[in-house]
Amino acid sequence: MSEWQTIDTAPIDGSWFVICRVGDADFCEVGRYMPLQVEQYVEEPGGLYRKVQKQFFDWEGFDNLHRATHWMPVKLP
């Protein structure tokens, strides 16, 4: 995996990767898509509530992900 891939195939497993925008050599960032577990209360019949774990995702390290068109894995030495 040494070539740039389209951003819609970026990993969501918490691994770090580089993003860029095609044609913008000054724009590259490193970050990851982190799964987060959040507790929520869901209303049940009869007005009772049940606590459940919900999984959400949050981007870490990216300021310009909305501009990104491609990604590649971070290569460690």
PyMOL Python script that loads the backbone (N, CA, C, O; Angstrom):
from pymol import cmd

cmd.read_pdbstr("""\
ATOM      1  N   MET A   1       0.833  -1.183   0.000  1.00  0.00           N
ATOM      2  CA  MET A   1       0.000   0.000   0.000  1.00  0.00           C
ATOM      3  C   MET A   1       0.880   1.250   0.000  1.00  0.00           C
ATOM      4  O   MET A   1       0.979   1.921   1.027  1.00  0.00           O
ATOM      5  N   SER A   2       1.499   1.568  -1.088  1.00  0.00           N
ATOM      6  CA  SER A   2       2.350   2.743  -1.147  1.00  0.00           C
ATOM      7  C   SER A   2       1.731   3.852  -1.978  1.00  0.00           C
ATOM      8  O   SER A   2       2.312   4.933  -2.074  1.00  0.00           O
ATOM      9  N   GLU A   3       0.586   3.624  -2.573  1.00  0.00           N
ATOM     10  CA  GLU A   3      -0.041   4.638  -3.407  1.00  0.00           C
ATOM     11  C   GLU A   3      -1.174   5.323  -2.658  1.00  0.00           C
ATOM     12  O   GLU A   3      -1.776   4.759  -1.744  1.00  0.00           O
ATOM     13  N   TRP A   4      -1.446   6.550  -3.071  1.00  0.00           N
ATOM     14  CA  TRP A   4      -2.570   7.283  -2.515  1.00  0.00           C
ATOM     15  C   TRP A   4      -3.869   6.584  -2.885  1.00  0.00           C
ATOM     16  O   TRP A   4      -4.021   6.066  -3.991  1.00  0.00           O
ATOM     17  N   GLN A   5      -4.805   6.579  -1.937  1.00  0.00           N
ATOM     18  CA  GLN A   5      -6.115   5.972  -2.156  1.00  0.00           C
ATOM     19  C   GLN A   5      -7.186   7.037  -1.920  1.00  0.00           C
ATOM     20  O   GLN A   5      -6.938   8.024  -1.228  1.00  0.00           O
ATOM     21  N   THR A   6      -8.364   6.839  -2.488  1.00  0.00           N
ATOM     22  CA  THR A   6      -9.426   7.823  -2.315  1.00  0.00           C
ATOM     23  C   THR A   6      -9.870   7.866  -0.852  1.00  0.00           C
ATOM     24  O   THR A   6      -9.858   6.853  -0.154  1.00  0.00           O
ATOM     25  N   ILE A   7     -10.259   9.050  -0.409  1.00  0.00           N
ATOM     26  CA  ILE A   7     -10.566   9.281   1.005  1.00  0.00           C
ATOM     27  C   ILE A   7     -11.725   8.432   1.505  1.00  0.00           C
ATOM     28  O   ILE A   7     -11.799   8.146   2.700  1.00  0.00           O
ATOM     29  N   ASP A   8     -12.623   8.024   0.631  1.00  0.00           N
ATOM     30  CA  ASP A   8     -13.761   7.208   1.075  1.00  0.00           C
ATOM     31  C   ASP A   8     -13.341   5.804   1.496  1.00  0.00           C
ATOM     32  O   ASP A   8     -14.153   5.056   2.041  1.00  0.00           O
ATOM     33  N   THR A   9     -12.078   5.433   1.250  1.00  0.00           N
ATOM     34  CA  THR A   9     -11.583   4.122   1.689  1.00  0.00           C
ATOM     35  C   THR A   9     -10.669   4.232   2.906  1.00  0.00           C
ATOM     36  O   THR A   9     -10.030   3.250   3.285  1.00  0.00           O
ATOM     37  N   ALA A  10     -10.596   5.412   3.523  1.00  0.00           N
ATOM     38  CA  ALA A  10      -9.720   5.623   4.686  1.00  0.00           C
ATOM     39  C   ALA A  10     -10.110   4.688   5.832  1.00  0.00           C
ATOM     40  O   ALA A  10     -11.293   4.403   6.019  1.00  0.00           O
ATOM     41  N   PRO A  11      -9.123   4.208   6.602  1.00  0.00           N
ATOM     42  CA  PRO A  11      -9.411   3.258   7.683  1.00  0.00           C
ATOM     43  C   PRO A  11     -10.194   3.891   8.838  1.00  0.00           C
ATOM     44  O   PRO A  11     -10.031   5.072   9.143  1.00  0.00           O
ATOM     45  N   ILE A  12     -11.043   3.081   9.470  1.00  0.00           N
ATOM     46  CA  ILE A  12     -11.786   3.542  10.651  1.00  0.00           C
ATOM     47  C   ILE A  12     -11.486   2.642  11.851  1.00  0.00           C
ATOM     48  O   ILE A  12     -12.316   2.475  12.745  1.00  0.00           O
ATOM     49  N   ASP A  13     -10.278   2.064  11.847  1.00  0.00           N
ATOM     50  CA  ASP A  13      -9.892   1.140  12.916  1.00  0.00           C
ATOM     51  C   ASP A  13      -8.955   1.769  13.939  1.00  0.00           C
ATOM     52  O   ASP A  13      -8.426   1.065  14.800  1.00  0.00           O
ATOM     53  N   GLY A  14      -8.741   3.078  13.863  1.00  0.00           N
ATOM     54  CA  GLY A  14      -7.861   3.749  14.811  1.00  0.00           C
ATOM     55  C   GLY A  14      -6.428   3.865  14.334  1.00  0.00           C
ATOM     56  O   GLY A  14      -5.598   4.434  15.043  1.00  0.00           O
ATOM     57  N   SER A  15      -6.105   3.346  13.160  1.00  0.00           N
ATOM     58  CA  SER A  15      -4.730   3.442  12.662  1.00  0.00           C
ATOM     59  C   SER A  15      -4.474   4.845  12.104  1.00  0.00           C
ATOM     60  O   SER A  15      -5.376   5.496  11.576  1.00  0.00           O
ATOM     61  N   TRP A  16      -3.228   5.290  12.233  1.00  0.00           N
ATOM     62  CA  TRP A  16      -2.828   6.616  11.765  1.00  0.00           C
ATOM     63  C   TRP A  16      -2.617   6.599  10.260  1.00  0.00           C
ATOM     64  O   TRP A  16      -2.139   5.609   9.705  1.00  0.00           O
ATOM     65  N   PHE A  17      -2.979   7.709   9.592  1.00  0.00           N
ATOM     66  CA  PHE A  17      -2.743   7.821   8.163  1.00  0.00           C
ATOM     67  C   PHE A  17      -2.582   9.284   7.759  1.00  0.00           C
ATOM     68  O   PHE A  17      -2.927  10.194   8.514  1.00  0.00           O
ATOM     69  N   VAL A  18      -2.052   9.492   6.554  1.00  0.00           N
ATOM     70  CA  VAL A  18      -1.804  10.815   6.008  1.00  0.00           C
ATOM     71  C   VAL A  18      -2.927  11.146   5.044  1.00  0.00           C
ATOM     72  O   VAL A  18      -3.356  10.294   4.265  1.00  0.00           O
ATOM     73  N   ILE A  19      -3.409  12.395   5.094  1.00  0.00           N
ATOM     74  CA  ILE A  19      -4.402  12.839   4.119  1.00  0.00           C
ATOM     75  C   ILE A  19      -3.831  13.996   3.307  1.00  0.00           C
ATOM     76  O   ILE A  19      -2.937  14.709   3.763  1.00  0.00           O
ATOM     77  N   CYS A  20      -4.352  14.169   2.118  1.00  0.00           N
ATOM     78  CA  CYS A  20      -3.965  15.305   1.278  1.00  0.00           C
ATOM     79  C   CYS A  20      -5.110  15.638   0.334  1.00  0.00           C
ATOM     80  O   CYS A  20      -6.100  14.914   0.237  1.00  0.00           O
ATOM     81  N   ARG A  21      -4.943  16.745  -0.349  1.00  0.00           N
ATOM     82  CA  ARG A  21      -5.892  17.141  -1.392  1.00  0.00           C
ATOM     83  C   ARG A  21      -5.121  17.144  -2.702  1.00  0.00           C
ATOM     84  O   ARG A  21      -4.087  17.803  -2.808  1.00  0.00           O
ATOM     85  N   VAL A  22      -5.600  16.430  -3.680  1.00  0.00           N
ATOM     86  CA  VAL A  22      -4.923  16.350  -4.965  1.00  0.00           C
ATOM     87  C   VAL A  22      -4.739  17.758  -5.524  1.00  0.00           C
ATOM     88  O   VAL A  22      -5.679  18.552  -5.560  1.00  0.00           O
ATOM     89  N   GLY A  23      -3.525  18.054  -5.955  1.00  0.00           N
ATOM     90  CA  GLY A  23      -3.222  19.355  -6.530  1.00  0.00           C
ATOM     91  C   GLY A  23      -2.821  20.407  -5.518  1.00  0.00           C
ATOM     92  O   GLY A  23      -2.515  21.534  -5.908  1.00  0.00           O
ATOM     93  N   ASP A  24      -2.809  20.087  -4.236  1.00  0.00           N
ATOM     94  CA  ASP A  24      -2.451  21.041  -3.193  1.00  0.00           C
ATOM     95  C   ASP A  24      -1.256  20.488  -2.424  1.00  0.00           C
ATOM     96  O   ASP A  24      -1.424  19.821  -1.403  1.00  0.00           O
ATOM     97  N   ALA A  25      -0.053  20.765  -2.913  1.00  0.00           N
ATOM     98  CA  ALA A  25       1.165  20.201  -2.330  1.00  0.00           C
ATOM     99  C   ALA A  25       1.432  20.713  -0.919  1.00  0.00           C
ATOM    100  O   ALA A  25       2.173  20.080  -0.167  1.00  0.00           O
ATOM    101  N   ASP A  26       0.843  21.841  -0.551  1.00  0.00           N
ATOM    102  CA  ASP A  26       1.070  22.404   0.777  1.00  0.00           C
ATOM    103  C   ASP A  26       0.136  21.838   1.841  1.00  0.00           C
ATOM    104  O   ASP A  26       0.235  22.213   3.009  1.00  0.00           O
ATOM    105  N   PHE A  27      -0.752  20.958   1.463  1.00  0.00           N
ATOM    106  CA  PHE A  27      -1.758  20.452   2.392  1.00  0.00           C
ATOM    107  C   PHE A  27      -1.596  18.951   2.613  1.00  0.00           C
ATOM    108  O   PHE A  27      -1.987  18.146   1.768  1.00  0.00           O
ATOM    109  N   CYS A  28      -1.021  18.585   3.745  1.00  0.00           N
ATOM    110  CA  CYS A  28      -0.952  17.183   4.181  1.00  0.00           C
ATOM    111  C   CYS A  28      -1.088  17.175   5.697  1.00  0.00           C
ATOM    112  O   CYS A  28      -0.531  18.041   6.373  1.00  0.00           O
ATOM    113  N   GLU A  29      -1.817  16.213   6.234  1.00  0.00           N
ATOM    114  CA  GLU A  29      -1.993  16.079   7.681  1.00  0.00           C
ATOM    115  C   GLU A  29      -1.968  14.606   8.065  1.00  0.00           C
ATOM    116  O   GLU A  29      -2.245  13.728   7.247  1.00  0.00           O
ATOM    117  N   VAL A  30      -1.631  14.357   9.320  1.00  0.00           N
ATOM    118  CA  VAL A  30      -1.643  12.994   9.859  1.00  0.00           C
ATOM    119  C   VAL A  30      -2.681  12.936  10.965  1.00  0.00           C
ATOM    120  O   VAL A  30      -2.757  13.836  11.802  1.00  0.00           O
ATOM    121  N   GLY A  31      -3.478  11.882  10.969  1.00  0.00           N
ATOM    122  CA  GLY A  31      -4.491  11.713  12.002  1.00  0.00           C
ATOM    123  C   GLY A  31      -5.068  10.312  11.960  1.00  0.00           C
ATOM    124  O   GLY A  31      -4.518   9.420  11.315  1.00  0.00           O
ATOM    125  N   ARG A  32      -6.177  10.129  12.651  1.00  0.00           N
ATOM    126  CA  ARG A  32      -6.854   8.825  12.672  1.00  0.00           C
ATOM    127  C   ARG A  32      -8.321   9.000  13.010  1.00  0.00           C
ATOM    128  O   ARG A  32      -8.744  10.041  13.514  1.00  0.00           O
ATOM    129  N   TYR A  33      -9.075   7.977  12.726  1.00  0.00           N
ATOM    130  CA  TYR A  33     -10.507   7.928  12.980  1.00  0.00           C
ATOM    131  C   TYR A  33     -10.699   7.003  14.163  1.00  0.00           C
ATOM    132  O   TYR A  33     -10.556   5.788  14.027  1.00  0.00           O
ATOM    133  N   MET A  34     -11.022   7.556  15.320  1.00  0.00           N
ATOM    134  CA  MET A  34     -11.090   6.779  16.557  1.00  0.00           C
ATOM    135  C   MET A  34     -12.517   6.430  16.949  1.00  0.00           C
ATOM    136  O   MET A  34     -13.375   7.307  17.045  1.00  0.00           O
ATOM    137  N   PRO A  35     -12.764   5.145  17.173  1.00  0.00           N
ATOM    138  CA  PRO A  35     -14.071   4.767  17.713  1.00  0.00           C
ATOM    139  C   PRO A  35     -14.165   5.184  19.189  1.00  0.00           C
ATOM    140  O   PRO A  35     -13.221   4.989  19.954  1.00  0.00           O
ATOM    141  N   LEU A  36     -15.286   5.745  19.572  1.00  0.00           N
ATOM    142  CA  LEU A  36     -15.530   6.164  20.947  1.00  0.00           C
ATOM    143  C   LEU A  36     -16.780   5.464  21.471  1.00  0.00           C
ATOM    144  O   LEU A  36     -17.785   5.368  20.766  1.00  0.00           O
ATOM    145  N   GLN A  37     -16.717   4.983  22.690  1.00  0.00           N
ATOM    146  CA  GLN A  37     -17.877   4.386  23.339  1.00  0.00           C
ATOM    147  C   GLN A  37     -18.537   5.443  24.216  1.00  0.00           C
ATOM    148  O   GLN A  37     -17.875   6.057  25.053  1.00  0.00           O
ATOM    149  N   VAL A  38     -19.821   5.656  24.032  1.00  0.00           N
ATOM    150  CA  VAL A  38     -20.565   6.656  24.790  1.00  0.00           C
ATOM    151  C   VAL A  38     -21.800   5.992  25.384  1.00  0.00           C
ATOM    152  O   VAL A  38     -22.501   5.238  24.708  1.00  0.00           O
ATOM    153  N   GLU A  39     -22.056   6.283  26.656  1.00  0.00           N
ATOM    154  CA  GLU A  39     -23.269   5.766  27.287  1.00  0.00           C
ATOM    155  C   GLU A  39     -24.433   6.696  26.983  1.00  0.00           C
ATOM    156  O   GLU A  39     -24.313   7.917  27.081  1.00  0.00           O
ATOM    157  N   GLN A  40     -25.558   6.101  26.613  1.00  0.00           N
ATOM    158  CA  GLN A  40     -26.778   6.859  26.343  1.00  0.00           C
ATOM    159  C   GLN A  40     -27.933   6.178  27.052  1.00  0.00           C
ATOM    160  O   GLN A  40     -27.887   4.982  27.338  1.00  0.00           O
ATOM    161  N   TYR A  41     -28.968   6.954  27.330  1.00  0.00           N
ATOM    162  CA  TYR A  41     -30.180   6.405  27.918  1.00  0.00           C
ATOM    163  C   TYR A  41     -31.269   6.388  26.857  1.00  0.00           C
ATOM    164  O   TYR A  41     -31.543   7.397  26.206  1.00  0.00           O
ATOM    165  N   VAL A  42     -31.880   5.225  26.696  1.00  0.00           N
ATOM    166  CA  VAL A  42     -32.923   5.030  25.696  1.00  0.00           C
ATOM    167  C   VAL A  42     -34.236   4.812  26.423  1.00  0.00           C
ATOM    168  O   VAL A  42     -34.319   4.007  27.351  1.00  0.00           O
ATOM    169  N   GLU A  43     -35.261   5.534  25.994  1.00  0.00           N
ATOM    170  CA  GLU A  43     -36.559   5.410  26.649  1.00  0.00           C
ATOM    171  C   GLU A  43     -37.214   4.086  26.282  1.00  0.00           C
ATOM    172  O   GLU A  43     -37.241   3.687  25.117  1.00  0.00           O
ATOM    173  N   GLU A  44     -37.730   3.429  27.281  1.00  0.00           N
ATOM    174  CA  GLU A  44     -38.440   2.162  27.124  1.00  0.00           C
ATOM    175  C   GLU A  44     -39.931   2.396  27.341  1.00  0.00           C
ATOM    176  O   GLU A  44     -40.321   3.440  27.863  1.00  0.00           O
ATOM    177  N   PRO A  45     -40.767   1.443  26.950  1.00  0.00           N
ATOM    178  CA  PRO A  45     -42.207   1.570  27.224  1.00  0.00           C
ATOM    179  C   PRO A  45     -42.459   1.751  28.729  1.00  0.00           C
ATOM    180  O   PRO A  45     -41.760   1.166  29.557  1.00  0.00           O
ATOM    181  N   GLY A  46     -43.445   2.553  29.064  1.00  0.00           N
ATOM    182  CA  GLY A  46     -43.784   2.782  30.465  1.00  0.00           C
ATOM    183  C   GLY A  46     -43.012   3.940  31.077  1.00  0.00           C
ATOM    184  O   GLY A  46     -43.096   4.171  32.283  1.00  0.00           O
ATOM    185  N   GLY A  47     -42.256   4.675  30.256  1.00  0.00           N
ATOM    186  CA  GLY A  47     -41.530   5.832  30.764  1.00  0.00           C
ATOM    187  C   GLY A  47     -40.223   5.518  31.457  1.00  0.00           C
ATOM    188  O   GLY A  47     -39.618   6.408  32.055  1.00  0.00           O
ATOM    189  N   LEU A  48     -39.767   4.271  31.394  1.00  0.00           N
ATOM    190  CA  LEU A  48     -38.486   3.906  31.990  1.00  0.00           C
ATOM    191  C   LEU A  48     -37.370   4.114  30.977  1.00  0.00           C
ATOM    192  O   LEU A  48     -37.613   4.191  29.773  1.00  0.00           O
ATOM    193  N   TYR A  49     -36.136   4.205  31.483  1.00  0.00           N
ATOM    194  CA  TYR A  49     -34.981   4.388  30.614  1.00  0.00           C
ATOM    195  C   TYR A  49     -33.984   3.264  30.837  1.00  0.00           C
ATOM    196  O   TYR A  49     -33.835   2.753  31.948  1.00  0.00           O
ATOM    197  N   ARG A  50     -33.306   2.889  29.765  1.00  0.00           N
ATOM    198  CA  ARG A  50     -32.286   1.840  29.824  1.00  0.00           C
ATOM    199  C   ARG A  50     -30.971   2.431  29.326  1.00  0.00           C
ATOM    200  O   ARG A  50     -30.941   3.133  28.315  1.00  0.00           O
ATOM    201  N   LYS A  51     -29.870   2.138  30.054  1.00  0.00           N
ATOM    202  CA  LYS A  51     -28.558   2.631  29.648  1.00  0.00           C
ATOM    203  C   LYS A  51     -27.964   1.679  28.612  1.00  0.00           C
ATOM    204  O   LYS A  51     -27.935   0.466  28.822  1.00  0.00           O
ATOM    205  N   VAL A  52     -27.485   2.237  27.485  1.00  0.00           N
ATOM    206  CA  VAL A  52     -26.882   1.438  26.425  1.00  0.00           C
ATOM    207  C   VAL A  52     -25.553   2.067  26.014  1.00  0.00           C
ATOM    208  O   VAL A  52     -25.347   3.268  26.188  1.00  0.00           O
ATOM    209  N   GLN A  53     -24.662   1.252  25.473  1.00  0.00           N
ATOM    210  CA  GLN A  53     -23.392   1.723  24.927  1.00  0.00           C
ATOM    211  C   GLN A  53     -23.569   1.980  23.434  1.00  0.00           C
ATOM    212  O   GLN A  53     -24.011   1.098  22.698  1.00  0.00           O
ATOM    213  N   LYS A  54     -23.234   3.157  22.996  1.00  0.00           N
ATOM    214  CA  LYS A  54     -23.282   3.501  21.580  1.00  0.00           C
ATOM    215  C   LYS A  54     -21.859   3.757  21.107  1.00  0.00           C
ATOM    216  O   LYS A  54     -21.048   4.330  21.834  1.00  0.00           O
ATOM    217  N   GLN A  55     -21.565   3.336  19.901  1.00  0.00           N
ATOM    218  CA  GLN A  55     -20.248   3.594  19.349  1.00  0.00           C
ATOM    219  C   GLN A  55     -20.343   4.734  18.330  1.00  0.00           C
ATOM    220  O   GLN A  55     -21.128   4.684  17.383  1.00  0.00           O
ATOM    221  N   PHE A  56     -19.532   5.742  18.553  1.00  0.00           N
ATOM    222  CA  PHE A  56     -19.436   6.873  17.646  1.00  0.00           C
ATOM    223  C   PHE A  56     -18.000   6.944  17.162  1.00  0.00           C
ATOM    224  O   PHE A  56     -17.133   6.248  17.691  1.00  0.00           O
ATOM    225  N   PHE A  57     -17.743   7.758  16.184  1.00  0.00           N
ATOM    226  CA  PHE A  57     -16.388   7.930  15.678  1.00  0.00           C
ATOM    227  C   PHE A  57     -16.028   9.404  15.700  1.00  0.00           C
ATOM    228  O   PHE A  57     -16.881  10.272  15.514  1.00  0.00           O
ATOM    229  N   ASP A  58     -14.762   9.671  15.930  1.00  0.00           N
ATOM    230  CA  ASP A  58     -14.287  11.043  15.976  1.00  0.00           C
ATOM    231  C   ASP A  58     -12.926  11.112  15.307  1.00  0.00           C
ATOM    232  O   ASP A  58     -12.100  10.218  15.486  1.00  0.00           O
ATOM    233  N   TRP A  59     -12.690  12.155  14.545  1.00  0.00           N
ATOM    234  CA  TRP A  59     -11.404  12.346  13.879  1.00  0.00           C
ATOM    235  C   TRP A  59     -10.430  12.970  14.854  1.00  0.00           C
ATOM    236  O   TRP A  59     -10.777  13.925  15.550  1.00  0.00           O
ATOM    237  N   GLU A  60      -9.219  12.448  14.917  1.00  0.00           N
ATOM    238  CA  GLU A  60      -8.183  12.974  15.796  1.00  0.00           C
ATOM    239  C   GLU A  60      -6.983  13.388  14.951  1.00  0.00           C
ATOM    240  O   GLU A  60      -6.443  12.579  14.197  1.00  0.00           O
ATOM    241  N   GLY A  61      -6.568  14.638  15.075  1.00  0.00           N
ATOM    242  CA  GLY A  61      -5.371  15.116  14.400  1.00  0.00           C
ATOM    243  C   GLY A  61      -5.610  15.863  13.106  1.00  0.00           C
ATOM    244  O   GLY A  61      -4.684  16.481  12.581  1.00  0.00           O
ATOM    245  N   PHE A  62      -6.814  15.828  12.576  1.00  0.00           N
ATOM    246  CA  PHE A  62      -7.087  16.487  11.303  1.00  0.00           C
ATOM    247  C   PHE A  62      -7.831  17.800  11.522  1.00  0.00           C
ATOM    248  O   PHE A  62      -8.807  17.851  12.270  1.00  0.00           O
ATOM    249  N   ASP A  63      -7.363  18.860  10.865  1.00  0.00           N
ATOM    250  CA  ASP A  63      -8.088  20.131  10.871  1.00  0.00           C
ATOM    251  C   ASP A  63      -8.814  20.353   9.553  1.00  0.00           C
ATOM    252  O   ASP A  63      -9.790  21.101   9.492  1.00  0.00           O
ATOM    253  N   ASN A  64      -8.337  19.704   8.507  1.00  0.00           N
ATOM    254  CA  ASN A  64      -8.860  19.965   7.165  1.00  0.00           C
ATOM    255  C   ASN A  64      -9.357  18.709   6.472  1.00  0.00           C
ATOM    256  O   ASN A  64      -9.241  18.585   5.252  1.00  0.00           O
ATOM    257  N   LEU A  65      -9.906  17.784   7.232  1.00  0.00           N
ATOM    258  CA  LEU A  65     -10.362  16.543   6.621  1.00  0.00           C
ATOM    259  C   LEU A  65     -11.394  16.807   5.532  1.00  0.00           C
ATOM    260  O   LEU A  65     -11.434  16.091   4.532  1.00  0.00           O
ATOM    261  N   HIS A  66     -12.218  17.813   5.713  1.00  0.00           N
ATOM    262  CA  HIS A  66     -13.248  18.137   4.722  1.00  0.00           C
ATOM    263  C   HIS A  66     -12.649  18.501   3.360  1.00  0.00           C
ATOM    264  O   HIS A  66     -13.345  18.446   2.346  1.00  0.00           O
ATOM    265  N   ARG A  67     -11.364  18.874   3.327  1.00  0.00           N
ATOM    266  CA  ARG A  67     -10.694  19.215   2.074  1.00  0.00           C
ATOM    267  C   ARG A  67      -9.980  18.011   1.460  1.00  0.00           C
ATOM    268  O   ARG A  67      -9.585  18.060   0.295  1.00  0.00           O
ATOM    269  N   ALA A  68      -9.813  16.954   2.212  1.00  0.00           N
ATOM    270  CA  ALA A  68      -9.008  15.810   1.765  1.00  0.00           C
ATOM    271  C   ALA A  68      -9.687  15.041   0.633  1.00  0.00           C
ATOM    272  O   ALA A  68     -10.906  14.873   0.609  1.00  0.00           O
ATOM    273  N   THR A  69      -8.869  14.587  -0.290  1.00  0.00           N
ATOM    274  CA  THR A  69      -9.371  13.751  -1.381  1.00  0.00           C
ATOM    275  C   THR A  69      -8.711  12.372  -1.378  1.00  0.00           C
ATOM    276  O   THR A  69      -9.258  11.422  -1.938  1.00  0.00           O
ATOM    277  N   HIS A  70      -7.513  12.254  -0.738  1.00  0.00           N
ATOM    278  CA  HIS A  70      -6.775  10.996  -0.757  1.00  0.00           C
ATOM    279  C   HIS A  70      -6.079  10.751   0.581  1.00  0.00           C
ATOM    280  O   HIS A  70      -5.890  11.670   1.377  1.00  0.00           O
ATOM    281  N   TRP A  71      -5.705   9.504   0.808  1.00  0.00           N
ATOM    282  CA  TRP A  71      -5.017   9.114   2.026  1.00  0.00           C
ATOM    283  C   TRP A  71      -3.991   8.027   1.698  1.00  0.00           C
ATOM    284  O   TRP A  71      -4.069   7.373   0.658  1.00  0.00           O
ATOM    285  N   MET A  72      -3.022   7.847   2.613  1.00  0.00           N
ATOM    286  CA  MET A  72      -2.095   6.720   2.566  1.00  0.00           C
ATOM    287  C   MET A  72      -1.663   6.391   3.992  1.00  0.00           C
ATOM    288  O   MET A  72      -1.692   7.264   4.859  1.00  0.00           O
ATOM    289  N   PRO A  73      -1.264   5.147   4.249  1.00  0.00           N
ATOM    290  CA  PRO A  73      -0.860   4.757   5.592  1.00  0.00           C
ATOM    291  C   PRO A  73       0.405   5.509   6.026  1.00  0.00           C
ATOM    292  O   PRO A  73       1.227   5.896   5.195  1.00  0.00           O
ATOM    293  N   VAL A  74       0.543   5.704   7.329  1.00  0.00           N
ATOM    294  CA  VAL A  74       1.769   6.276   7.874  1.00  0.00           C
ATOM    295  C   VAL A  74       2.811   5.168   7.880  1.00  0.00           C
ATOM    296  O   VAL A  74       2.551   4.061   8.351  1.00  0.00           O
ATOM    297  N   LYS A  75       3.980   5.472   7.358  1.00  0.00           N
ATOM    298  CA  LYS A  75       5.074   4.500   7.321  1.00  0.00           C
ATOM    299  C   LYS A  75       6.016   4.785   8.466  1.00  0.00           C
ATOM    300  O   LYS A  75       6.616   5.858   8.533  1.00  0.00           O
ATOM    301  N   LEU A  76       6.148   3.837   9.360  1.00  0.00           N
ATOM    302  CA  LEU A  76       7.048   3.980  10.514  1.00  0.00           C
ATOM    303  C   LEU A  76       8.437   3.483  10.136  1.00  0.00           C
ATOM    304  O   LEU A  76       8.571   2.538   9.358  1.00  0.00           O
ATOM    305  N   PRO A  77       9.478   4.121  10.687  1.00  0.00           N
ATOM    306  CA  PRO A  77      10.857   3.699  10.348  1.00  0.00           C
ATOM    307  C   PRO A  77      11.172   2.320  10.847  1.00  0.00           C
ATOM    308  O   PRO A  77      12.282   1.828  10.643  1.00  0.00           O
TER     309      PRO A  77
END
""", "prot")
cmd.dss("prot")
cmd.show_as("cartoon", "prot")
cmd.util.cbc("prot")
cmd.orient("prot")
